[in-house]
Amino acid sequence: MFIDDLRKSILQKAIQGKLVEQNPNDEPASELLMRIWEEKEKLIKDGKIKKEKGLSPITAEEKLFDIPTSWEWIRVKDVCYFWNGEKMSWKKYPYLEARYLRGKDAGKIYSEWNFVEKWNRLILVDWENSWELFDLNEDWYLWSTFKIFNTYKSINADYLQKFLTFRKDEFRNNKTWAAIPHLNKDLFFNYPLPLPPLEEQKRIVAKLDELMPLLDEARPLEEEITKLEKDFPSRLRQSILQYAIQWKLVEQNSEDEPASELLKKIKEEKEKLIKEWKIKKEKPLEPITDEEKPFDIPSSWGWARLEWLAGNVIYPFADWPFGSNLKSEHYTDKPEVRIVQLSNIWERWRKDKNVKYTTFEHLKTIARSEVQPWDFVIAKMMPAGRAIIIPEVWTKLVLSSDAVKFVPNKLLNNNYLYYAINSSVFKEQVYSEVQWITRVRTSLWKLKNYLIPLPPLEEQKRIVAKLDELMKLCDELEEQIG
């Protein structure tokens, strides 16, 4: 149910011009329509299609939403034409060399029959039964209830197919009720279609082909949910994050500088600053063993302990002050130094309830725990391992107890690290050592040792761009669920 809702939301964005960016260099749809009309006139002249009565202009009431200025509202019949199937007898034509497709066979196309891709790709409409669109990539003889659905060469057939499939429930629910219900041809032919420029049609199709398999991947999650419906978006986010952190969300590029070089630069910079006495030398962590690695990664990726990815500052990790350093008498009603508490750290966002402050004077005694914009704050408990990025704010900030400051290295993509830390890959490491404990808690030392799968920097950027897009869709789904 939720996957279907999200699928519809994505398709709705696609046909409203909100799924991909418009390119001002694209030829507008008005020019595209001119080419379609020229092609139609040629087919009529060549006797391949009949000249038909013109369609009425689309009224303002029929335009269900606003579209970009480079798009046009048209009717479905403006961009396609039909050929009829033929009723045949096996006794009369026992020598048929191609398969004979009847109405009752329509449902088998996706589930049982395999096709060989051929140049003469057609789309079929089952006129009589439940109404479906089928890709047909093989030679067939067709029963009379089928219509061969042809698009003009100037339009992307995949775009039109996706639009009509998105609207198929309306066609199914508005049949003409003869002895055998048929598709309402007037509704079908006259249905308003938002038409983008041809190049944007291609971008929309490519984006949909990219997003829809991700929803299919998340389908098993939906089947597990019964009473926890409101928890579904969170589960879907984790499924998408897992997909990304396991290198399956975007393609690898062989020209990207590998993560091994990135880790080498981080190490060399740190050693240089230690030598110059600008930062302290920390106790080295153990090398990563094969047994520790949760899964295989591409050769261009690398595994790193979180401490290896810390910035080259004096206190890249800190978990002070302890309770004795920040008591109630240190609080103030004045908005001086904001205290970042556990209640302000939540999965994917910051919560601003229960705001507390300490004084500028007291901050001097606990300066190690001051946090700056773009630093990470990671919770040690309730639940452990969740992280936020500190935004740019007007006030100074300091940690409370049970939180850890992590300053990431500037050579890395902050948002990739944010997604990686909040993924199940990281959380499973946090919880693997604390089984059977009711109140799970981690520590500064443990956090330093947890593993992060690290892609090349350019791939980090591609992953973040894709995740930002998908997480926005999850947010919209969560709003729909309420």
C-alpha positions as CSV (number, residue, x, y, z in Angstrom):
1,M,0.0,0.0,0.0
2,F,2.7,2.5,1.0
3,I,5.0,1.5,-1.9
4,D,2.1,2.0,-4.3
5,D,1.3,5.4,-2.8
6,L,5.0,6.5,-3.1
7,R,5.0,5.1,-6.7
8,K,1.9,7.3,-7.5
9,S,3.5,10.3,-5.8
10,I,6.7,9.9,-8.0
11,L,4.6,9.5,-11.2
12,Q,2.5,12.5,-10.3
13,K,5.7,14.6,-9.9
14,A,6.9,13.2,-13.3
15,I,3.8,14.4,-15.2
16,Q,3.8,17.8,-13.4
17,G,7.3,18.6,-14.4
18,K,8.7,18.3,-10.9
19,L,10.8,15.1,-11.1
20,V,13.7,16.3,-13.3
21,E,15.0,19.7,-14.0
22,Q,13.9,21.7,-17.1
23,N,16.6,22.6,-19.6
24,P,16.1,26.0,-21.3
25,N,18.0,24.6,-24.3
26,D,15.4,21.9,-24.9
27,E,13.2,22.3,-27.9
28,P,9.8,23.3,-26.5
29,A,6.9,20.9,-26.8
30,S,5.1,23.3,-29.2
31,E,7.8,22.7,-31.8
32,L,7.6,19.0,-31.1
33,L,3.8,19.1,-31.8
34,M,4.5,20.7,-35.2
35,R,6.7,17.7,-36.2
36,I,4.1,15.3,-34.9
37,W,1.4,17.0,-37.1
38,E,3.7,16.9,-40.1
39,E,4.3,13.2,-39.5
40,K,0.6,12.6,-39.2
41,E,-0.2,14.3,-42.5
42,K,2.4,12.2,-44.3
43,L,0.9,8.9,-42.9
44,I,-2.6,10.1,-44.0
45,K,-1.2,10.9,-47.5
46,D,0.5,7.5,-47.7
47,G,-2.7,5.8,-46.8
48,K,-1.4,4.3,-43.6
49,I,-3.9,6.0,-41.3
50,K,-7.2,7.6,-41.9
51,K,-8.0,11.3,-41.6
52,E,-10.3,11.7,-38.6
53,K,-12.4,14.5,-37.1
54,G,-10.2,17.0,-35.2
55,L,-10.3,16.9,-31.4
56,S,-11.7,19.8,-29.4
57,P,-9.2,22.2,-27.6
58,I,-8.4,21.4,-24.0
59,T,-10.4,23.6,-21.6
60,A,-9.1,25.2,-18.5
61,E,-11.2,22.9,-16.4
62,E,-9.4,19.8,-18.0
63,K,-6.0,21.1,-17.0
64,L,-5.7,19.5,-13.6
65,F,-2.4,21.2,-12.6
66,D,0.1,23.8,-13.8
67,I,2.9,22.6,-16.1
68,P,6.2,24.3,-17.1
69,T,6.1,26.9,-19.9
70,S,8.1,24.6,-22.2
71,W,5.3,21.9,-21.9
72,E,2.0,21.7,-23.7
73,W,-1.4,20.2,-22.9
74,I,-2.7,17.9,-25.6
75,R,-5.0,14.9,-26.0
76,V,-3.7,11.3,-26.1
77,K,-5.0,10.9,-29.7
78,D,-2.7,13.8,-30.8
79,V,0.3,11.6,-30.4
80,C,-0.8,8.1,-31.3
81,Y,-2.8,6.0,-33.7
82,F,-4.2,2.4,-33.7
83,W,-4.3,-0.6,-35.9
84,N,-6.9,-3.3,-35.3
85,G,-6.2,-7.0,-34.5
86,E,-8.0,-9.7,-36.5
87,K,-10.3,-12.5,-35.6
88,M,-8.7,-15.8,-36.9
89,S,-9.5,-19.4,-36.8
90,W,-6.9,-22.1,-36.1
91,K,-8.7,-24.4,-38.5
92,K,-8.6,-21.8,-41.2
93,Y,-5.0,-20.7,-40.6
94,P,-3.2,-23.9,-39.4
95,Y,0.1,-22.7,-40.9
96,L,0.6,-19.6,-38.8
97,E,4.3,-19.1,-38.2
98,A,3.9,-16.6,-35.3
99,R,2.1,-16.8,-32.0
100,Y,-1.6,-16.0,-31.9
101,L,-2.4,-13.7,-29.0
102,R,-5.9,-13.8,-27.6
103,G,-7.5,-11.7,-24.9
104,K,-7.3,-14.5,-22.3
105,D,-3.5,-14.7,-22.9
106,A,-2.9,-11.1,-22.0
107,G,-2.1,-11.6,-18.4
108,K,0.6,-14.1,-19.2
109,I,2.7,-11.7,-21.1
110,Y,4.6,-10.4,-18.1
111,S,4.6,-13.5,-16.0
112,E,5.4,-16.4,-18.4
113,W,6.6,-15.2,-21.8
114,N,10.1,-14.0,-22.7
115,F,10.6,-11.7,-25.6
116,V,13.5,-11.0,-27.9
117,E,14.1,-7.3,-28.4
118,K,13.4,-6.2,-32.0
119,W,13.3,-2.9,-33.8
120,N,9.5,-2.9,-34.4
121,R,8.5,-2.3,-30.7
122,L,4.8,-1.8,-30.4
123,I,2.4,-1.3,-27.4
124,L,-0.8,-3.2,-27.2
125,V,-4.1,-2.3,-25.6
126,D,-6.4,-5.1,-24.6
127,W,-9.6,-3.4,-25.6
128,E,-12.0,-5.9,-24.1
129,N,-10.6,-7.2,-20.8
130,S,-9.0,-5.4,-17.8
131,W,-7.1,-2.9,-20.0
132,E,-3.3,-3.2,-19.9
133,L,-0.4,-1.9,-22.0
134,F,2.1,-4.5,-23.1
135,D,5.5,-4.2,-24.7
136,L,5.6,-6.6,-27.7
137,N,9.0,-7.4,-29.0
138,E,8.1,-10.5,-31.1
139,D,6.0,-11.2,-34.2
140,W,2.4,-12.0,-33.3
141,Y,-1.0,-12.5,-34.8
142,L,-3.5,-10.6,-32.7
143,W,-7.1,-11.2,-31.7
144,S,-9.6,-8.5,-32.7
145,T,-10.0,-7.3,-29.1
146,F,-6.5,-5.9,-29.3
147,K,-5.5,-2.6,-30.7
148,I,-1.9,-2.0,-31.8
149,F,-0.9,1.2,-30.2
150,N,1.6,3.2,-32.3
151,T,3.2,6.5,-31.3
152,Y,4.6,9.0,-33.7
153,K,8.3,8.9,-34.0
154,S,8.6,12.4,-32.6
155,I,7.4,11.3,-29.1
156,N,9.1,9.0,-26.6
157,A,6.8,5.9,-26.5
158,D,8.0,5.0,-23.0
159,Y,6.9,8.4,-21.6
160,L,3.4,7.9,-23.1
161,Q,3.2,4.3,-21.8
162,K,4.2,5.3,-18.3
163,F,1.6,8.1,-18.3
164,L,-1.2,5.8,-19.6
165,T,-0.3,3.1,-17.2
166,F,-0.4,5.6,-14.3
167,R,-4.0,6.6,-15.4
168,K,-5.2,3.1,-16.3
169,D,-7.5,2.8,-13.3
170,E,-9.6,5.6,-14.7
171,F,-9.9,3.8,-18.0
172,R,-10.7,0.5,-16.3
173,N,-13.4,2.2,-14.2
174,N,-15.1,3.9,-17.1
175,K,-15.8,1.2,-19.6
176,T,-18.7,1.2,-22.1
177,W,-21.1,-1.5,-20.9
178,A,-22.1,-3.6,-23.9
179,A,-22.6,-7.4,-23.6
180,I,-18.8,-7.5,-23.0
181,P,-17.5,-4.3,-21.4
182,H,-15.0,-2.4,-23.6
183,L,-12.6,0.4,-23.1
184,N,-14.3,3.8,-23.4
185,K,-12.6,5.0,-26.6
186,D,-13.8,8.6,-26.3
187,L,-12.3,8.8,-22.8
188,F,-9.1,7.2,-23.9
189,F,-8.6,9.3,-27.1
190,N,-9.6,12.6,-25.4
191,Y,-7.7,12.2,-22.2
192,P,-5.6,15.3,-21.4
193,L,-1.8,14.6,-21.6
194,P,0.9,17.0,-20.3
195,L,3.6,16.8,-23.0
196,P,7.2,17.8,-22.1
197,P,10.0,18.6,-24.6
198,L,11.3,15.3,-26.2
199,E,14.7,15.5,-24.3
200,E,12.8,16.0,-21.0
201,Q,10.6,13.0,-21.8
202,K,13.8,11.0,-22.1
203,R,15.1,12.3,-18.8
204,I,11.8,11.6,-17.0
205,V,11.8,8.0,-18.3
206,A,15.4,7.5,-17.3
207,K,14.6,8.8,-13.8
208,L,11.5,6.6,-13.4
209,D,13.5,3.6,-14.6
210,E,16.0,4.4,-11.9
211,L,13.6,5.0,-9.0
212,M,11.0,2.3,-9.6
213,P,13.4,-0.7,-9.0
214,L,14.3,0.9,-5.6
215,L,10.7,0.7,-4.6
216,D,10.5,-2.9,-5.7
217,E,13.5,-3.6,-3.5
218,A,11.7,-2.1,-0.5
219,R,8.5,-4.2,-1.2
220,P,9.4,-7.0,1.3
221,L,9.5,-4.4,4.1
222,E,5.9,-3.4,3.3
223,E,4.7,-7.0,3.6
224,E,6.2,-7.3,7.1
225,I,4.3,-4.3,8.4
226,T,0.9,-4.9,10.0
227,K,0.1,-2.5,12.9
228,L,3.3,-0.4,12.6
229,E,2.1,1.5,9.5
230,K,3.4,4.9,10.6
231,D,6.9,3.3,11.0
232,F,7.0,2.4,7.4
233,P,8.7,5.5,6.0
234,S,11.5,5.1,8.6
235,R,12.0,1.5,7.5
236,L,12.0,2.5,3.8
237,R,14.7,5.1,4.6
238,Q,16.8,2.5,6.2
239,S,16.3,0.2,3.2
240,I,17.4,3.0,0.8
241,L,20.4,3.9,3.0
242,Q,21.4,0.2,3.1
243,Y,21.2,0.1,-0.7
244,A,23.4,3.2,-0.9
245,I,26.1,2.2,1.6
246,Q,26.4,-1.2,0.0
247,W,27.3,0.6,-3.3
248,K,24.1,-0.3,-5.2
249,L,22.5,3.1,-5.5
250,V,24.7,4.8,-8.1
251,E,27.1,3.5,-10.7
252,Q,30.9,3.4,-10.1
253,N,33.1,5.5,-12.4
254,S,36.5,4.1,-13.2
255,E,37.8,7.6,-13.6
256,D,37.1,8.5,-9.9
257,E,40.1,8.7,-7.7
258,P,39.9,5.6,-5.5
259,A,39.1,5.9,-1.7
260,S,42.6,4.5,-1.0
261,E,44.1,7.7,-2.3
262,L,41.7,9.8,-0.3
263,L,42.6,7.9,2.9
264,K,46.3,8.4,2.0
265,K,45.8,12.2,1.7
266,I,44.0,12.3,5.1
267,K,46.8,10.3,6.7
268,E,49.6,12.4,5.2
269,E,48.0,15.7,6.2
270,K,47.5,14.4,9.8
271,E,51.1,13.3,10.1
272,K,52.3,16.6,8.8
273,L,50.3,18.6,11.4
274,I,51.5,16.2,14.2
275,K,55.1,16.9,13.1
276,E,54.5,20.6,13.2
277,W,53.0,20.2,16.8
278,K,49.6,21.6,15.6
279,I,47.6,18.6,16.7
280,K,48.3,15.8,19.1
281,K,49.3,12.2,18.1
282,E,46.6,9.8,19.2
283,K,46.9,6.2,20.2
284,P,46.7,4.3,16.8
285,L,43.8,2.0,16.3
286,E,44.1,-1.6,15.1
287,P,44.1,-2.3,11.4
288,I,40.8,-3.6,10.0
289,T,40.6,-7.4,9.7
290,D,38.7,-9.2,7.0
291,E,36.4,-10.7,9.7
292,E,35.3,-7.2,10.7
293,K,34.1,-6.2,7.3
294,P,30.3,-6.6,7.1
295,F,30.2,-7.1,3.3
296,D,32.3,-6.8,0.1
297,I,32.8,-3.4,-1.5
298,P,34.0,-2.3,-5.0
299,S,37.8,-2.1,-5.4
300,S,37.5,1.7,-5.7
301,W,36.0,1.8,-2.1
302,G,37.8,1.4,1.2
303,W,36.9,0.5,4.8
304,A,37.9,3.1,7.4
305,R,37.5,3.4,11.2
306,L,35.5,6.5,12.1
307,E,38.5,8.0,13.9
308,W,40.5,7.8,10.6
309,L,38.0,10.2,9.1
310,A,38.2,12.8,11.8
311,G,39.3,16.4,11.0
312,N,42.8,17.7,11.8
313,V,41.8,19.8,14.8
314,I,42.8,19.7,18.4
315,Y,39.7,17.9,19.6
316,P,38.1,16.0,16.7
317,F,36.4,13.7,19.2
318,A,35.1,14.7,22.6
319,D,32.4,13.5,25.0
320,W,32.8,15.9,27.9
321,P,31.5,17.5,30.0
322,F,30.5,14.8,32.5
323,G,27.6,15.5,34.9
324,S,30.0,17.1,37.4
325,N,31.1,19.6,34.9
326,L,27.6,20.8,33.9
327,K,25.3,21.0,36.9
328,S,22.0,22.7,37.2
329,E,23.7,25.7,38.9
330,H,25.5,26.3,35.6
331,Y,22.3,26.8,33.7
332,T,21.0,30.3,32.8
333,D,17.7,31.7,31.5
334,K,19.7,33.9,29.2
335,P,20.2,32.6,25.6
336,E,24.0,32.4,25.9
337,V,25.5,29.0,25.2
338,R,23.0,26.4,24.0
339,I,23.4,22.9,25.4
340,V,23.0,20.1,22.9
341,Q,21.1,17.4,24.8
342,L,20.0,13.8,23.9
343,S,16.5,15.0,23.4
344,N,17.7,17.3,20.6
345,I,19.4,14.5,18.7
346,W,17.0,12.4,16.7
347,E,17.2,10.3,13.6
348,R,17.5,12.5,10.5
349,W,16.6,15.8,12.2
350,R,17.2,18.1,15.1
351,K,14.6,18.6,17.8
352,D,14.3,22.0,19.5
353,K,12.3,21.0,22.6
354,N,13.6,21.3,26.1
355,V,16.0,24.1,25.3
356,K,18.7,24.8,28.0
357,Y,21.6,27.3,28.2
358,T,24.8,27.7,30.2
359,T,26.9,30.9,30.5
360,F,29.7,32.2,28.3
361,E,31.8,32.2,31.5
362,H,31.2,28.5,32.2
363,L,32.0,27.6,28.6
364,K,35.6,28.6,29.2
365,T,36.0,25.7,31.7
366,I,34.6,23.1,29.3
367,A,35.9,24.5,26.0
368,R,36.9,21.0,24.8
369,S,33.1,20.2,24.4
370,E,32.2,23.2,22.4
371,V,30.7,22.3,19.0
372,Q,30.8,24.3,15.8
373,P,28.5,24.4,12.7
374,W,28.9,21.3,10.6
375,D,30.3,19.2,13.5
376,F,28.5,15.9,14.2
377,V,26.9,15.1,17.5
378,I,26.4,11.4,18.1
379,A,24.2,10.0,20.9
380,K,25.7,7.4,23.2
381,M,22.3,6.1,24.3
382,M,18.5,6.3,23.9
383,P,19.0,5.1,21.1
384,A,22.7,4.9,20.7
385,G,24.5,5.8,17.5
386,R,22.0,8.3,16.0
387,A,23.7,11.5,14.7
388,I,22.9,15.0,13.6
389,I,24.9,17.7,11.9
390,I,25.1,21.0,13.7
391,P,23.5,23.8,11.6
392,E,24.8,27.3,11.2
393,V,23.2,29.1,14.2
394,W,23.8,32.5,15.9
395,T,24.5,31.0,19.4
396,K,27.5,29.1,20.7
397,L,26.9,25.4,21.5
398,V,28.3,22.8,23.9
399,L,27.7,19.1,24.5
400,S,25.7,17.7,27.4
401,S,26.6,14.3,28.9
402,D,25.9,11.1,26.8
403,A,26.7,12.8,23.5
404,V,29.9,12.7,21.5
405,K,31.3,15.4,19.2
406,F,32.9,14.3,15.9
407,V,34.6,16.8,13.6
408,P,34.8,15.2,10.1
409,N,37.8,15.7,7.8
410,K,37.4,18.5,5.3
411,L,38.5,16.2,2.5
412,L,35.3,14.2,2.9
413,N,31.7,14.8,2.0
414,N,29.9,15.7,5.3
415,N,26.5,14.5,4.1
416,Y,27.8,11.1,3.0
417,L,29.2,10.6,6.5
418,Y,25.9,11.7,8.0
419,Y,24.0,9.1,5.9
420,A,26.6,6.4,6.6
421,I,26.5,7.0,10.4
422,N,22.7,6.9,10.4
423,S,22.6,3.7,8.3
424,S,21.9,0.2,9.6
425,V,25.5,-0.7,8.7
426,F,26.8,1.6,11.5
427,K,23.9,0.9,13.9
428,E,24.5,-2.9,13.7
429,Q,28.0,-2.3,14.9
430,V,26.7,-0.3,17.8
431,Y,24.2,-2.9,18.8
432,S,26.3,-6.0,18.1
433,E,28.2,-5.6,21.4
434,V,25.3,-4.8,23.6
435,Q,22.9,-7.7,23.1
436,W,20.4,-8.4,25.9
437,I,20.9,-5.0,27.4
438,T,17.7,-3.0,27.9
439,R,19.3,0.4,27.8
440,V,21.9,0.3,25.0
441,R,24.9,2.6,25.5
442,T,28.0,3.0,23.4
443,S,31.2,4.9,24.3
444,L,33.7,7.3,22.7
445,W,36.3,4.6,22.2
446,K,33.8,2.2,20.6
447,L,32.6,5.0,18.2
448,K,36.1,5.7,17.1
449,N,36.5,2.0,16.1
450,Y,33.3,1.5,14.1
451,L,33.7,1.0,10.4
452,I,32.5,3.2,7.6
453,P,32.4,2.0,3.9
454,L,34.1,4.8,2.0
455,P,33.6,5.5,-1.7
456,P,35.7,7.8,-3.9
457,L,34.9,11.4,-3.2
458,E,33.1,12.0,-6.5
459,E,30.9,8.9,-5.8
460,Q,30.2,10.2,-2.3
461,K,28.7,13.3,-4.0
462,R,26.6,11.2,-6.4
463,I,25.3,9.1,-3.6
464,V,24.3,12.1,-1.5
465,A,22.5,13.7,-4.4
466,K,20.5,10.6,-5.0
467,L,19.8,10.1,-1.3
468,D,18.7,13.7,-0.8
469,E,16.1,13.1,-3.6
470,L,14.8,9.8,-2.2
471,M,14.7,11.0,1.4
472,K,12.5,13.9,0.3
473,L,10.1,11.5,-1.3
474,C,10.0,9.5,2.0
475,D,9.2,12.7,3.9
476,E,6.3,13.3,1.6
477,L,5.1,9.8,2.1
478,E,5.3,10.3,5.9
479,E,3.2,13.4,5.6
480,Q,0.6,11.4,3.6
481,I,0.4,8.7,6.3
482,G,0.1,11.4,9.0
